[in-house]
């Protein structure tokens, strides 16, 4: 299980919102089948761009998403932070 909190996930994802699954995880906590692949593609792009620390942080978010599994939007996601 990932050691990331919901707040850490939002902090990491804030700069990577894409208008799709990454944005939904950031805004609502929702994790769908396309969330992990989107995170993986972004992590790969960041690695290719030399942004290794950002890619590593996204790897942590991938672990968080895999541990949590697919889920609908989380009630109070923003309010509980």
C-alpha positions in Angstrom: 0.0 0.0 0.0 1.2 3.5 -0.8 2.2 5.8 1.9 0.7 8.8 0.1 -2.2 10.6 1.6 -5.0 12.1 -0.5 -3.5 15.5 0.1 -0.1 14.3 -1.3 -1.8 12.9 -4.4 -3.5 16.2 -5.0 -0.3 18.2 -4.5 1.6 16.0 -7.0 -1.2 16.0 -9.6 -1.9 19.7 -9.4 0.6 20.6 -12.1 -0.3 17.7 -14.3 -4.1 18.1 -14.7 -5.0 16.9 -18.2 -8.8 17.5 -18.5 -9.2 13.7 -18.3 -8.5 10.9 -15.8 -5.6 12.7 -14.1 -7.8 15.7 -13.6 -10.7 13.5 -12.2 -8.3 11.9 -9.7 -7.1 15.4 -8.7 -10.5 16.9 -8.4 -12.7 14.1 -7.1 -10.6 11.1 -6.1 -12.1 9.1 -8.9 -10.0 6.2 -10.3 -11.1 4.6 -13.5 -9.6 2.0 -15.8 -7.8 4.7 -17.8 -6.3 6.5 -14.8 -3.2 4.3 -14.3 -2.4 4.1 -18.0 -2.7 7.9 -18.2 -0.4 8.4 -15.2 2.1 5.9 -16.7 2.2 7.7 -20.1 2.7 11.0 -18.3 5.5 9.5 -16.1 7.2 8.2 -19.2 7.0 11.6 -20.9 8.4 13.3 -17.9 11.3 10.8 -17.8 12.0 11.5 -21.5 12.0 15.2 -20.7 14.5 14.7 -17.9 12.1 15.5 -15.2 13.0 12.4 -13.1 11.8 13.6 -9.8 8.3 14.4 -11.2 8.2 11.0 -12.9 9.2 9.3 -9.6 6.4 11.2 -7.8 3.9 10.0 -10.4 5.2 6.5 -9.9 4.1 6.9 -6.3 0.7 8.1 -7.4 0.4 5.0 -9.7 1.1 2.9 -6.6 -1.6 4.7 -4.7 -4.1 4.3 -7.5 -3.3 0.6 -7.9 -3.7 0.1 -4.1 -7.0 2.0 -4.0 -8.4 0.3 -7.1 -11.1 1.7 -9.3 -13.6 3.8 -7.4 -16.2 6.5 -8.1 -15.7 10.1 -7.0 -15.0 10.2 -3.3 -17.6 12.2 -1.3 -15.9 15.1 0.4 -12.6 14.6 -1.4 -11.7 18.2 -1.4 -13.4 19.1 1.8 -11.6 16.5 3.8 -8.2 17.8 2.8 
